[in-house]
Structures are given as C-alpha cells and as structure tokens.
Amino acid sequence: MSPLSVKAFAKINLGLLITGKRPDGYHTLETIFAPINWYDTLEFADSGLISMSCSNIALPVDDSNLCIKAAKSLQQFAGLQRGIAMTLHKEVPFGAGLGGGSSDAATVLRVLNDLWQVNASPVELHALAVKLGADVPYFLAMKGLAYAEGIGDELDDLALTLPYYIVTVFPEEHISTVWAYKNFYPRFERELPDLKLLVSELCSFGKKEGISAFENDFEPAVFDHFPAVRLVKSTLLDAGSIFASLSGSGSAVFGFFEKEGEALAAMKRLPETYRMSLTPPGFAMVQ
C-alpha cells in the first residue's frame, strides 16, 4: 500500500455534568460532544510489526500509547499477525480536555479495520473503543454533535452542528483527567437541565436563553487552581463571546462568536504563546 494520511479531529464539551460515582470508581456524566477544526494527522504505512513515531517527543510511543493499544487490540480481536507503521503529527495539545489521544485511537481502529480487512461491525468496534477510553466511541462513530451519558460511552447522534464560530484556546497548562476527578466539587443531588433539548433549541432555532445551563462541573476547581485558565474565559467573554466554557477536564477553553471578525479579534487579545484554533459554523468531522 502507498502511505495513507488521515486527520483525527478534536472535540469540545458543551456542558459536562458529573452525575454520580459507580461502585467501580468511574463517574457517570452527561455531556454534549462537539467536533472542532483542530486535528492531529496520522500516517499509515506497511510494516511487519506494529510501530509508531511521533512529532512530539514528549509523547511515549511504546505500549502505553493509545494508538499502539488500539492497533494491538484490533490485531488480537481479528487474530492477525499483520503490522503497521504509524506516524503521528501531533497538533492537538494533550492535557487539554480536547480528546486528542482518544481521537487518534479511534482513527487507528477505523483505518486498520479497513486496511487489514477485519470487517468488524460497529458494535464490535464500539466494544474495543470503550476499553481504550470513554471518549473513543464518540470519535469512532460520530461526525457532529452527540449527547453522551454513562461514563461518556453511551451516545446519541443528534444530527446537529453548532451555528457559531468557535475559538478554542490552550493556555499552556496540562491538566490530567485523574487530577480533575480527584479535585472537582461534587453536586450530585441537583436537578439536571435537559441538555438534548437545550442544544436542539440552540442549533435549530437559535434560542440562546438556556445557554448558561451548559455548565462544566470541572470548571470551578480548575479555575481555583489554574488562574490562567480562568483568565482565558473572562477574556473571551470580554471580547464578545456569547458563551465560553472549559472543555472536558481542561485546560482548553472555548468561546462561541456570531461573527468571524469578533472571533479573530478575540484571539488577538490572548498571549501569542497560547495555541488556538478557529472552527467555522456548521463544522462536522470528515471520516
């Protein structure tokens, strides 16, 4: 085969409500996943072994890497001896709450299922994806907005896209998911908003009245411990964002803008050292 190059897009969370804790230690949640135009690029080439290289030397490329885990899990599922040489051009920051590693792993599963002619069904691929990480099933099966519950693996395709320019900012702080779950402030007993209804009204009818209900339960603790992250949100709001929030467990923050000029002006207000992306209205992942 000639080398194959594939984009692995990131996501933001529009609302992230932590609803409880299971006996196995995992937390249950409700969230809306939304894709953004910020992506890693994965290249695949023939090889007798499963191997990987990465443009970011800070990321390990051994068996702890999610891409390697994804390839080996599919290899084991199919009972194959085939290999693949993968090259990851890393652009999506890690420790940012943007799901970059999960998207990379989902891309590996999807591409190798085709290249190796495994022909695993969507249900079988979903089962492999869940074992790799709670966000992986979203990237495997969805292109636009999706409602998620459980540990984030129970998905409902909403067949919607966001009607805003989305500015996503990484304030050069790496926050581990483990830290975030240990330090967030639980509010398990509250009455939960209907995220599916609110996002449908927002995307289909432009109703912005309920947008403040898209709270992220990690945000208060993250803002208390990482003031630079809090400052990004306030800067986006001051620049005219109609809504801004932490994504996932952070540290990335995003803001919605109705006009491209306002979005670009907001990006100029932030430090040049911060990595950022601009996503156009109606964006969906190409798979």
KEMIMI-657917 format. One record per residue: x, y, z of N, C-alpha, C in turn. Coordinates in steps of 0.001 Angstrom, whole numbers, padded with zeros to 6 digits, always signed. Atoms other than C-alpha are relative to their C-alpha. Example, Ala and Ser with C-alpha at 12.3 -4.5 7.8 and 13.67 -1.06 7.14 Angstrom:
<rs>
+000890-001190+000000+012300-004500+007800+000900+001200+000000
-000820-001190-000060+013670-001060+007140-000770+001090+000730
</rs>
This chain:
<rs>
+000841-001202+000000+000000+000000+000000+000867+001240+000000
-000674-001286-000105+001067+003593-000537-000386+000631+001327
+000305-000602-001305+001250+005659+002687-001338+000731-000014
+001327-000595-000133-002157+006835+003878+000041+001043+001101
+000019-001093-000973-002704+010160+005696-001447+000320+000373
+001372-000198-000486-005804+010726+007868+000001+001024+001140
+000151-000988-001061-006948+013622+010063-000784-000594+001170
+000704+000416-001223-008012+012953+013678-000403+001271+000747
+000487-001267-000538-010186+015850+014869-000216-000059+001504
+000244-000129-001436-010563+017083+018453-001463+000349+000257
+001367-000331-000401-013742+017872+020405+000022+000997+001144
+000251-000744-001225-015131+020245+022976-001224-000612+000668
+001193+000431-000729-017747+019530+025637-000891+001204+000239
+000987-001036-000268-020827+021729+025590-000836-000484+001181
+000581+000530-001220-021856+021157+029172+000683-001302+000389
-000534+001262-000510-020331+018439+031342-000474-000120+001437
+000634+000154-001303-022472+017351+034278+000391-001350+000586
-000396+001244-000663-020961+014770+036643-001125-000388+000946
+001271+000329-000652-023997+012927+037955+000104-001013+001129
-000126+000984-001064-022642+010254+040296+001285-000781-000125
-001192+000836+000007-019988+007682+041066-000419-001456+000133
+000364+001414+000018-020260+003975+040289+000848-000780+001009
-000787+000835-000927-019069+001156+042574+001414-000299-000507
-001334+000296+000536-016139+000535+040198+000924+001213-000005
-000838-001184-000090-014867+004074+040793-000179+000987-001129
+000253-000910+001111-015913+005530+037438-001138+000951+000343
+001076-000964-000174-018037+008666+037459-000939-000036-001197
+000973-000128+001079-021238+008951+035443-000157+001478-000354
+000087-001384+000443-021858+012070+033412-001012+000157-001118
+000757-000377+001183-023938+013845+030823+000761+001133-000675
-000708-001049+000731-022381+015974+028102-000459+000018-001448
+000156-000093+001446-022687+017177+024529+001394+000109-000602
-001254-000081+000745-019665+016400+022359-000216+000815-001277
+000049-000763+001251-018972+018814+019519+001389-000002-000628
-001314+000025+000643-016164+018498+016943+000518+001399-000282
-000622-001277+000373-013719+021324+016285+001068-000251-001069
-000952+000108+001106-011372+022032+013407+001443+000159+000504
-001362+000085-000538-008202+021201+015311+000317-001482-000034
-000185+001429+000241-006622+017911+014396+001476-000411-000008
-001271+000687+000235-003671+015544+014514-000078-000664-001372
-000038+000748+001256-002562+013783+011337+000747-001310+000231
-000596+001329-000127-001847+010053+011300+000334-000540-001373
-000421+000644+001243+000120+008381+008532+000206-001486+000259
-000080+001458-000111-000043+004635+007939+000796-000560-001172
-000788+000647+001052+002465+002508+006012+000185-001470+000347
-000177+001445-000194+003002-001221+005518+001197-000304+000896
-001090+000444-000860+005122-002968+008104-000335-001379+000529
+000230+001307-000584+005586-006421+009569-000314+000066+001474
+000214-000190-001432+005340-005012+013080-000872+001227+000237
+000717-001207-000416+003138-002510+014896+001011+000945+000638
-000962-000970-000514+005262+000576+015445-000549+001410-000173
+000506-001368+000036+004845+004303+015909+001121+000995+000234
-000859-001146-000280+006752+007565+015724-000901+001217+000159
+000817-001178-000288+005533+010982+016860+000840+001263-000108
-000702-001279+000157+006450+014583+016066+000273+000669+001339
-000190-000559-001331+006169+015428+019779+000731-001021+000860
-000822+000968-000718+008975+013734+021679-000465-000193+001442
+000514+000139-001363+007100+014274+024966-001009-001133+000120
+000976+001078-000028+004594+011602+023994+000699-001343-000184
-000609+001323+000170+005674+007987+024543-000620-000724-001188
+000497+000768+001150+005365+005678+021533+000155-001500+000256
-000085+001408-000374+005553+002408+023452-001414-000553+000206
+001301+000654-000177+002738+000091+024541-000979+000815+000841
+000907-000854-000773+001302+002844+026782-000754+000984-000891
+000648-000940+000914+000347+004916+023731-001338-000560-000483
+001332+000453+000381-003350+004761+022817-000063-000507-001440
-000013+000470+001393-002590+004348+019104+000533-001432-000084
-000551+001360-000049-000428+001295+019801-001017-000947+000627
+001013+000835-000650-003081-000045+022173-001155-000313-000948
+001107+000203+000937-005766+000443+019515+000371-001014-001067
-000446+000923+001046-003757-001350+016833+000107-001425+000541
-000176+001342-000561-002902-004262+019124-001335-000622+000409
+001303+000550-000382-006478-004609+020366-000738-000524-001225
+000649+000471+001220-007760-004900+016787+000724-001226-000550
-000791+001148+000449-004933-007269+015881-000394-001252+000782
+000372+001134-000851-005822-009501+018832-001436-000433-000288
+001402+000318+000291-009570-009301+018088-000122-000825-001279
+000109+000655+001303-009019-010382+014483+000873-001245-000123
-000898+001146+000073-006358-012982+015258+000995+000114-001135
-000926-000266+001104-003967-011375+012778+001429+000114+000500
-001413-000230-000295-000188-011195+012642+000521+001237-000736
-000431-001140+000809-000134-008078+010433+000452+001167+000876
-000486-001181-000696+001683-004927+011448-000383+001268-000730
+000223-001304+000627+001520-001225+010631+001026+000971+000574
-000897-001069-000461+003962+001682+010814-000801+001294+000024
+000800-001217-000162+002207+004764+012186+000895+001188+000336
-000679-001260-000319+003466+008343+012230-001051+001001+000432
+000962-000958-000536+001595+010832+014409+000591+001405-000027
-000361-001422+000003+001917+014524+013604-000925+000679+001001
+000816-000430-001143+000717+015914+016929-000197+001512+000003
+000347-001423-000037-001065+019285+016810-000965+000322+001137
+000960-000226-001089-003883+018897+019367+000734-000142+001330
-000714+000095-001279-002486+019666+022833-000555-001139+000862
+000460+001006-000945-002613+016885+025409-000117+000635+001380
+000292-000624-001286-003839+017525+028948-000832+001244-000168
+000766-001195+000342-006279+019975+027378-001507-000214+000065
+001432+000259+000004-009671+018252+027568-000603+000034-001386
+000470-000046+001386-009925+018110+023773-000084-001386-000639
+000164+001372+000489-009791+014330+023381+000943-000386-001121
-000921+000291+001101-006785+014306+021064+000455-001445-000045
-000451+001388-000039-005476+010928+022199-001114-000977-000330
+001148+000860+000295-008942+009387+022056-000332+000026-001485
+000268-000119+001433-009454+010712+018530+001039-000761-000814
-001058+000755+000686-006104+009278+017450-000280-001501+000066
+000274+001433-000174-007034+005869+018878-001185-000443-000850
+001164+000334+000818-010439+005897+017171+000366-000047-001479
-000445-000030+001395-008769+006799+013871+000764-001275-000345
-000749+001239+000228-006402+003836+014217-000957-001180-000144
+000969+001102+000089-009307+001449+014865-000734+000021-001336
+000802-000114+001217-011326+002768+011932+000826-000305-001246
-000852+000173+001186-008448+002844+009443+000482-001446-000123
-000537+001365+000068-006967-000547+010362-001097-001035-000222
+001117+000903+000289-010376-002201+010326-000200-000134-001504
+000120-000001+001456-010425-001256+006655+001258-000569-000659
-001248+000418+000640-006743-001721+005751+000279-001485+000190
-000248+001412-000298-006500-005113+007422-001167-000895-000413
+001204+000726+000435-009930-006093+006054-000559-000884+001120
+000545+000709-001158-011062-007114+009538-001522-000088-000108
+001464-000063+000159-014643-006052+008781-000738-000181+001325
+000706+000011-001284-015512-005728+012460-001232+000895-000110
+001234-000770+000047-019065-004471+012939+000117+001242+000888
-000002-001168-000895-019834-001081+014540-000116-000377+001470
+000154+000441-001392-020892-002914+017715+001316-000569+000529
-001277+000582-000418-017612-004849+017837+001064+001078+000173
-000970-001097-000119-015543-001707+017220-000294+000850+001237
+000379-000766-001191-017501+000130+019927+000537-000682+001259
-000477+000742-001177-016611-002610+022429+001513+000162+000170
-001448-000224-000074-012916-002239+021567+000298+001437+000425
-000224-001416-000287-013170+001556+021757-000210+000317+001474
+000306-000270-001407-014738+001587+025238+001162-000417+000892
-001120+000484-000813-011804-000418+026608+001215+000927-000099
-001119-000921+000185-009388+002203+025246-000219+001309+000756
+000293-001259-000685-011147+005208+026793-001424+000437-000242
+001420-000353+000061-014550+006753+027448-000349+000892-001185
+000280-000906+001121-014226+009364+024661+000185-000658-001368
-000359+000607+001285-013013+006955+021978-001238-000350-000840
+001170+000320+000824-016504+005737+020904-000585+001193-000752
+000516-001180+000706-017554+009297+020056+000745+000232-001305
-000800-000261+001196-014695+009784+017619-000106-001123-001022
+000110+001145+000893-015217+006342+016181-001254+000066-000861
+001298+000166+000661-018874+006702+015246-000700+001286-000405
+000758-001232+000215-019934+010377+015183+000760+000997-000873
-000605-001053+000813-019319+013350+012894-000324+001398+000521
+000427-001291-000514-021280+016195+014531-000264-000066+001492
+000325-000018-001414-022924+016825+017881-000567-001344+000451
+000534+001229-000587-023674+013858+020132-000209+000212+001483
+000263+000024-001439-025251+013519+023563+000623-001268+000565
-000642+001158-000622-023311+011216+025882-000404-000100+001459
+000251+000264-001412-024156+009612+029205+000770-001253+000395
-000827+001089-000514-022879+006708+031283+001335+000569+000429
-001327-000577-000254-019132+007248+031510+000451+000817-001206
-000285-000735+001219-019355+009094+028198-000035-000868-001233
-000060+000967+001096-019636+005971+026084-001372-000343-000578
+001351+000253+000507-023433+005814+025664-000421+001227-000806
+000089-001145+000901-024033+008011+022641-001325+000065-000740
+001180-000262+000803-026978+009576+020844+000386+001052-001043
-000338-000922+001086-026228+011152+017451-001127+001024-000139
+001018-001046+000037-028061+014494+017464-000235+000553-001405
+000131-000483+001382-027575+015156+013733-000104+001519-000042
-000027-001460-000079-026803+018800+014574+001436+000498-000120
-001293-000676-000059-023939+021239+014124-000212+001367+000645
+000106-001283-000693-023199+024459+016001+000036+001167-000991
+000085-001113+000948-024117+027737+014249+000932+001161+000328
-000894-001065-000443-021185+029695+015703+001448-000242-000436
-001453+000117+000079-017536+030424+015139+000481-000392+001397
-000485+000484-001293-015718+028551+017885+001498+000272+000107
-001411-000228-000316-012436+029858+019287+000376-000942+001133
-000466+000931-001032-010592+027153+021241+001432+000367+000350
-001285-000526-000485-007622+028179+023365+000629-000982+000980
-000758+000813-000957-004957+026096+025104+000988+000905+000725
-000837-000955-000733-003373+028224+027861+001295-000590+000561
-001305+000591-000354-000255+026031+028086+000027-000537+001429
+000077+000716-001279-001426+024269+031251-000481-001415-000304
+000411+001394+000202-001598+020460+031232-000707-000486+001264
+000788+000472-001139-004348+019098+033490-000384-001456-000248
+000318+001415+000188-004666+015356+033953-001446-000256+000405
+001375+000383-000319-008106+013773+033993-000077-000552+001416
-000032+000564-001360-007126+011920+037179-000053+001121+001030
+000004-001143-000924-006378+015237+038920-001380+000633+000042
+001293-000686+000080-009656+016739+037718-001076-000763+000767
+001023+000782-000698-011784+013869+039044+000257-000062+001506
-000305-000001-001428-009982+013945+042390-000355+001329+000667
+000099-001338-000581-010474+017683+042849-001279+000769-000312
+001217-000754+000312-013837+018685+041348-000936+000034+001211
+000931-000188-001121-016638+019861+043656-001336-000671-000347
+001197+000759+000389-019479+017277+043517-001300+000754+000285
+001355-000540-000180-023093+018383+043067-000991-001046-000516
+000769+001125+000528-024791+015029+042587-001511+000146+000215
+001408-000029-000383-028136+015990+044156-000829+001044-000755
+000754-001083+000642-029119+018926+041906-000934-000521-001083
+000865+000310+001134-031824+018948+039271+000756+000304-001284
-000814-000135+001205-030240+018446+035860-000778+000652-001137
+000649-000551+001190-031019+020518+032773-000098-001053-001096
+000159+000908+001137-032177+018762+029597+000956+000455-001107
-001026-000452+000938-029004+019100+027547-000423-000217-001452
+000415+000285+001382-030502+017483+024439-001005+001032-000499
+000997-001000+000396-033458+019866+024384+000657+001365-000193
-000638-001312+000071-031297+022915+025048+000867+000144-001247
-000880-000112+001161-028786+022123+022312-000800-000039-001293
+000869+000009+001176-031573+021357+019846-000589+001385-000247
+000550-001348+000142-033171+024738+020529+001069+000991-000441
-001101-000888+000347-029788+026437+020257+000386-000128-001471
-000489+000239+001362-028793+024827+016954-001099+000156-001056
+001070+000001+000993-032171+024559+015219-000777+001308-000050
+000848-001196-000061-033908+027733+016388+000738+001244+000490
-000780-001154-000439-031105+029986+017618-000378+000513+001376
+000397-000421-001340-032545+030090+021155+001210-000032+000937
-001185-000095-000851-029753+031323+023421-000334+000149+001484
+000404-000282-001379-031793+031788+026605+000533-001035+000984
-000416+001049-000926-030762+028450+028102+001477-000342-000058
-001398+000387+000253-027098+028543+027105+000826-000063+001283
-000768+000009-001255-025896+029244+030654-000136-001324+000745
+000178+001302-000661-027195+025790+031672+001079-001004-000401
-001078+000905+000437-024270+024199+029796+001230+000188+000888
-001093-000152-000956-022098+024153+032893+000980-001165-000122
-001012+001050-000065-018866+022199+033191+000381-000169+001464
-000221+000212-001431-018535+020652+036648+001475-000006+000401
-001427-000090-000328-014737+020630+036423+000453+001457+000148
-000468-001382+000129-014599+024384+035894+000335+000681+001333
-000340-000725-001238-014785+025734+039486+001344-000408+000605
-001261+000456-000607-011923+023568+040790+001191+000354-000887
-001092-000339+000919-009795+024082+037671+000319+001491+000092
-000225-001446-000077-010288+027859+037869+000652+000392+001317
-000603-000312-001295-009391+027865+041573+001497-000324+000017
-001400+000448-000036-006106+026033+040925+000834+000528-001161
-000729-000457+001197-005198+027423+037490-000577+001343-000458
+000587-001308+000310-005945+031166+037348+000187+000426-001463
-000197-000360+001411-004526+031465+033815-001133-000540-000865
+001112+000585+000749-007334+029195+032603-001258+000847+000190
+001133-000885-000277-009967+031363+034305+000103+001280-000831
-000206-001253+000729-008452+034421+032623-000347-000143-001483
+000359+000213+001401-008911+032888+029161-001507+000135-000187
+001458-000094+000111-012645+032512+029766-000466+001446+000100
+000434-001386-000164-013042+036075+031007+000412+000859-001191
-000459-000753+001179-011021+037378+028043-000924-000240-001186
+000913+000319+001095-013262+035565+025547-001352+000688+000197
+001281-000658-000278-016402+036899+027258+000110+001513-000198
-000210-001443+000168-014996+040433+027349+000108+000382-001479
-000183-000263+001435-014249+040125+023627-001283-000209-000808
+001268+000120+000699-017895+039438+022811-000525-001401-000191
+000510+001363+000100-018276+035673+023135-001370-000083+000675
+001325+000141-000602-021926+034776+023750-000020-001121+001033
-000124+001079-000973-020794+031721+025733+001442-000473-000018
-001359+000533-000092-017448+030439+026986+000046-001014+001131
-000039+001070-000995-016511+027350+028961+001303-000780-000097
-001046+001011+000003-013820+024914+029971-000472-001186-000830
+000334+001222+000729-013711+021837+027711+000508-001206+000767
-000422+001205-000695-013637+018416+029345+000543+000318+001374
-000646-000276-001284-011347+018383+032355+001049+001105-000125
-000917-001110+000214-009340+021259+030863+001372-000474-000450
+000095-001418-000318-007250+023181+030376-000515+000879-001138
+000472-000801+001123-008597+024279+026986-001333+000658+000332
+001230-000772-000162-011332+026922+026965-000478+000399-001388
+000535-000399+001297-013658+027709+024071-001048+001094+000168
+001018-001035+000010-015940+030592+023165-000751-000006-001316
+000843-000086+001193-018829+030979+020707-000121+001467-000427
+000128-001353+000558-018921+034019+018423-000938-000032-001204
+000945-000063+001103-021591+035117+015973+000642+000526-001277
-000667-000568+001169-019167+036941+013666+001471-000416-000024
-001387+000428+000131-015817+035800+012316+000963+001079+000463
-000887-001097-000392-014282+039226+012854+000167+000100+001505
-000068-000033-001463-015148+039133+016549+000857-001145+000527
-000793+001158-000425-013634+035660+016876+001490+000255-000215
-001409-000278+000300-010388+036731+015198+000560+001080+000923
-000451-001058-000907-010199+039875+017338+000226-000543+001398
-000164+000605-001325-010665+037797+020491+001310-000765+000084
-001233+000774+000004-007774+035549+019507+001218+000906+000143
-001122-000938-000083-005522+038609+019199+000176+000573+001401
-000096-000502-001367-006292+039574+022787+000786-000941+000916
-000635+001015-000842-004692+036390+024103+001495-000094-000285
-001446+000092+000203-000970+035684+024559+000372-000783-001254
-000433+000667+001233+000837+034697+021358+000539-001394+000260
-000535+001321-000338+002321+031712+023181-001100-001052+000129
+001112+000942-000123-001136+030147+023542-000357-000564-001375
+000468+000613+001243-002134+027658+020866-001514+000117-000091
+001429-000244+000192-005567+028296+019377-000461-000581-001326
+000588+000384+001286-007949+027156+016669-001304+000756-000191
+001275-000618+000343-010931+028686+014884-000808-000989-000824
+000889+000951+000671-013808+026413+013871-001174+000761-000605
+001103-000729+000633-016405+027681+011362-001359-000561+000406
+001353+000508-000274-020181+027399+011862-000317-001230-000862
+000420+001178+000757-021713+024080+010829+001058-001056-000177
-001109+000934+000184-018474+022137+011256-000371-001420+000402
+000141+001419-000325-018560+018337+011192+001267-000712-000427
-001208+000773+000321-015757+015761+011141-000159-000747-001317
-000034+000798+001238-014807+014162+007832+000705-001302+000327
-000600+001300-000328-014172+010444+008259+000116-000853-001260
</rs>
